[in-house]
């Protein structure tokens, strides 16, 4: 069950990461000026927060496997 949960979390994380990359590409190509910088910064901020959450989830799963 933990393995399945881990696989599901990894799949969701990869999908989210790909969606953010696509959004970043779309905004960087279609917008101009400071609006792009703000949008790109927000997307990077979301991705960084997501990566931190993902690594915390991986640590938690490792702890559960140990138990």
Secondary structure, DSSP 8 states (H G I E B T S, - for coil): -HHHHHHHHHHHHHHHHHHHHHHHHHHHHH--THHHHHHHHHHHHHHHHHHHHHHHHHHHHHHHHH-
